[in-house]
Amino acid sequence: MNFKILTDSSAEIFLKEASSLLYTNEAEYSLMLGLCTSMLSFEGTIHLFRISNDGRTTAAAIQTPPHNLIVTQASEKELELLANHIFDSGLDLPGVVGPTVSASIFADKWSKMTGKNQKLGMVQKIYEAHNILLPKVKGHLRPALSGDKPLIAKWLYEFSSESLPEKDKFELPFANEWADKAIQAKTAFLWLNGETPVSVAHTGRPTQNGISIRAVYTPPEYRQNGYASAVVGSLSLLMLKNGYKFCTLYTDLSNSTSNSIYQKIGYSEVADSRHFIFS
């Protein structure tokens, strides 16, 4: 096969050229699609790579520095071509995220090429839901308000500290910035028991047909009450009622609780994803 690697100059071009590949598995590639779609409206640096065979895009990868490289499913030959191109470009990669086989192959090649160590940061499962079975949990959903900013920021910071690999954890100033933007954009939602906030979830990375539910967090003192199921279920249902055809979410496979509760409210498995860290 005559593979060629192409570097696109804008997210608009990338999405146009790679859409036939990415939208074939929209839920699986929702992370890449959502990040590229967001770059259509916001300024920022993004590296966009496509692998082409006879004019047809067969694999793709993106990186928004200083974050991880994100890859699609790809053959070993394609991933070797990609690794060589990125290495020759002088780009630094803190890690790689993608389908289990692709991420594993790329991590091996990058490690050998650069001499860096690779470490498995997280094994994840991607889920999607087209219908929701709401759990019977006391409380109600409401959008986060300006007065909720300190709480949203605190919970984002705690979510990061508890759930993300070491290199991906963020500090409180970043959590404050995220909380402020989320409240303004109306993407943060709280589950309240009476008037007390007990859990939070965020929406993000919309694609043509779907939207992601992310940064789900319940403080330890409120766990074992079904609040995570309630906030995710109610928020997912709201998004479906607002016109999205499906919702997606990532879970840490080491957390058997989250993988179980989301399936009970209507989420089904799409694919496995691995995150490797380079050091």
GIWO-V522701 format. One line per field, one symbol per residue. phi: phi as a letter, one per 40 degrees, with the letter a starting at -180 (. if undefined). psi: psi as a letter, one per 30 degrees, with the letter a starting at -180 (. if undefined). burial: # if it has 16 or more other C-alpha atoms within 10 Angstrom, else .. Layout:
BEGIN
phi=???
psi=???
burial=???
END
This chain:
BEGIN
phi=.ccbbbbccacccdcccbccccccbdccbcccccccccccbbcicabbbbbbbfgbcbaaababdccccbbccacccccccccccccccgccbcabbiddcccccccccccccbgccbbccabbbcbbbbbbbcccbchacaccbdccddcdccccccdcccbcddcccbcddcccccdccccccgbbbbbbbgbccbaaabbafcbdbbacbafcabddcbcgbgccdccccccccccccchccabbabbcccccccccccccchcbcbacbbbbbba
psi=kikkkkjkfleeeeeeffeeeefeieeegeeeeeeeeffffkllkkkjkkkkjhfkkfllklkjkhalkklaklleeeeeeeeeeeeffgkkkfakkakeeeeeeeeeeeeeefglkkkjekklkkllkflkjkljkkalklkkleffeeeeeeeeeeeeeeflleffklleeeeeeeeeeeeefhgkkkkkjcgjkfllllllhkaeflkkklhkkkkefglgggeeeeeeeeeeeeeefffkflkllkljffjfeeeeeeefggklkellkkjkkk.
burial=..######..#..##.##..###..##############......#######....########..########...######.##......###############.###......#..###############...###.###..##..##.######..#....#.#....##.###.##...######....###########..#########.......############.##...#.########....##.###.##############.
END
